[in-house]
């Protein structure tokens, strides 16, 4: 039994796209990236697992709809192909909003716009609890892993903008129960420059923070850095992946998850290099040393 979950529309504007023309090869690659990023996001919501290839999507399919007349848009619909445990829910709106919110988070974070995942999804979970609807819980480390797996797709969506310049920007919009929901962040030459090039600072800096997510397979995660007042992606350098540092990272994560820390509990002191975009916007930190006590110069 197939049931529509939500629709996504990718639209290009500016340059030749305003004349309803666009480079065919570039836009074909953009559509592949568009489909792949939606497939990976939908699969995580439905199956609580990260996949790397779009054809591995289970429980749903992504179908193309007729193009909108007089514009350059590709319309798609995500269709459930398996029953999902939503109890007596009359429609798939809560699940559709979860896919939309997670996809919005992935696109924004990928393009350099910080979004608080807990705030983004928290209201959905509160409403679902009130209505006695069981929604899958998306954890921070899963969302971070999804961002990493969607990196190539984000590059591909930019292709008509940076390669032939037949488009100036791109926008993705979701439609749920006839409600139009644009994603917070658009694709542009500025966002392309952010994802395309990463520069590493020449000198180490000292930081203080608390770990908010960590993937032991990739040695990557997110850490709330007091200096910046927000979580920042990080990676442990190859020389800082020893047992002691990993234990400190997981201990800080546990304290943060339990909200059990008092004063210095869960706080870590570390050194590392800033990784920035060409324009100097911070993308992540490469941690070279980490301790539960201040580290000397």
N, C-alpha and C positions, 0 to 999 in steps of 0.2 A: 504494500500500500504506500503510494507516494504522496507526500504532503509538502507543499512549499514552506520553506523556512524563512527565507528573506531574499531580497534581490540586491545585487551590487551593480553599479554603473560606473564605468571608467570613461571620462570625457576629457578630450584635449582641446585647448583653446590657444589663441595667439598664433601669429605667423600664418602659414598656409592653412592651418586647421580652421581658421576663421572663414576661409573660403571653401570649407568642407573637403579639403584635400590634405593628405598626409603620406609620408613615405611608407610604402607598403611593407618593406622588409622590417623597418624600424617598429612599426605598429604591431606587426605580427609577433615580434619578440616581446613587446610590451604586454600583449595579451597573454602570452605564455607566462610571464612573470605575474600578471594579475591573477590568472587562474591558479597558479602554483601557491601563491601566498594565501589565497582564500581556502584552498584545499588543505594546506597544512594547519591553518587556524581552525577550520571546521573539524578536522580529525582530532585535534587535541581536545576540543570541547566535548565531542561525542564519545571518544575512546580513552581519554586521559593518557594518551601516548603521543610522542613526537615522531613524525615520519620525515623522511628526507626527499621522497619522490611523490609527486601529486597522484600518480596512478594507484598508490597504496591507500588512498582515501577509502574508508569503510563507513557505511551507515548513511551515506549521502552521495549525491552526484551534482555536478555543476553544469548547467545547461546554458547554451547561448540563446538569447532572444533576438527577435528582429531589430536591426539598428533603428535608432530614432531618426526620422526624416528631417533633413535640413541641418544636421549637426554632425560632429565626429564623436560618436559615442559607441561603446560596446556595452550591451546590457546582458546580464547573466542572472540566473536564479539558482539558489542552493536548495536542493530538493532532498528531503529525508527519504531514504529507501528502506529503512528499518524502523521498527517501533522503538521509541525512546521512553524511558520510565518517567513520564510526566503525570502519572495518576489520572485524575479525571479532567485535566486541563482541556478546555475546548479548542485551543489553538496553540501554536508553537511560539507565540510572541515572547515569553521569557527566555526561551532558548535562543531565539533569533537575536534578541537584545544582547545576550551574553556573547554570541559570536561577533556581533557588531562591535561591542565595547572592547573585546580582546583584540580584534583586528585594528581598531582605531588606536589602541595602545601600541601595537606592534609597528604600525606605520609611523606614528608620531615619534616613538623612541628611535626607530631606524633613521629618521630624517633629522634628528637632533633636537626634538622638542620633548622636554621631560614631562612625564605624566605619572601621577601616583596611582599605581595599580590597585591598591587597597581602596582608595577613594572612588576610583573608576568603577570597580565591580561591587563595592560594598553596598551601595543602595540597591542594586539588583538582588543581592543575596538577602537583604532585609525584607524587601517586598515579597520575594519568593517564600521566605519563612512565614510571613504573615498569611500568605495564601496557601500555605502547606504544600508548596511545590518544591520538589527536590531538584536542585540544579548542581551540576558538577562543580567542584571547587578547584579553581585554577590557582596554582601556587606560583610564587614569584620566580623560583628557579625554572619552572616549566615555561613561563612567559619569556624569560631571558633566553632560554634555549631556542624557543620559537623564533625570536628576533634574529638569532645567529643563523638559523636555517633559512630564513627568508631574505638574507642579505643579497644573494644573487638576484632574487626576484625584484627587490627594490631597485637594483641597478637596471634591470631590463625594462621596468616601467618608465624609467627616465630616457630611454634610448631616442625617441623622436625629438626630445628636447636638446640633448647634448650632441648627438651624432650628426644629423642632417639639419637640425633646427627647423623642421617643418611644423613644430608646435612650440609654444612658449611656456606652457604649464599644463598640468594634469590634475584632475580632481576625482576623487572616488566618493560616491554617495550610496548609502544603503536605503532601502525602502522596506519598511515592516508595517503590515496592515495599512498600506497607503500613506504611511507617515514617512516623509523624506528626512533622512539623517545624514548630512554631509560629514565626512571625516574632518577632524580638527586641522589636519596639516595637509597642504597641497604639495605637489611635486613641481620643482622649478630648477633653474640653473643653480641657484644658491643651495638647495638641498642636494643636488647632484654633487657639487663641490664638497659638501660635508661628508657624504658617504664615500666619495671616490678616492680621497687622499687622506692619509693619516701621517702626522708628523710627531716624532717623539722628542721631548725636551732634552737639552744637553746636560742638565744638572738634576741630581736627585733633590727631592724636597721631603720634608717631614710632615706627616699628617696624623690626625687623631680621629677615630670613628668607631662605629659598631657595624658588624657584618649583618646584612639583611637577607642575603641569599648566597648559596654556594653550590657549585656542581663539582663533585669530587672527580668526575671523569675528565673534565676539561680544565680544572683548576681556575675556573672563572666564576664570578659572582657579582654581587652589588654590595657596596658598603656606604653607610651614611657617614659622610665626611663633615665634621663640624665646621671646617673652614668654608665649605661651600653651602652648608645648610640644606643639603639634599643627598639622596643616594647617588652613587656614581658606580659605573661598571668597573670591574678590576680583573686583572689576571695575575696570578703568581708567576714570577719569572722562573726559569728552569732551575736556578740556583736557590730558590726559596720554597721548594716543594718538599722539604723534609718533614718528618713526622711531627716535630715540635711545633712548627709553624702551622701545619695543617690542623693539629689539635687545638691551637689557639683560635684559628678561624672558625672551626666548628663549635667551640665553646662560646665564642662571641655570638655566633648565629643562634645557638640554643637559648642564651640569655635574652637575646632580642626577641625571639619567637615567643618566649614565655612571659615577656615583659617583666622579668624578675630582677633586672639589674638595679642596683642602688649605687649612686655615685660612680665609682670606677668599675663596678662589676660589668663585664661584657665589653668594656672599652679596650681598644687595642691601639698601639702606637706603631706606626709603620713609615717606611721610606719608599719612595718610588718616583717614577717618571710620569709626567703628564703626556697623554696622547691627545693631540688636538687636530682639528681640521685645518685646511689651508688658511682660513680666516682667524684661527686661534681659538675656536670654540672647543671646549673640553669634550672629549669623547669617552675616554677611559683612563685608568691608571695602571701602570705596570709596577707591581709591588716587588721590591728586591729584598726587603727585610721587614719583620713584624715581631712585636713583642707585647707583653702585658705591662711593660714598664717603659717610661720614656727612653727613646733611643738617642744616644749622644751623636754629635756631629763627627 
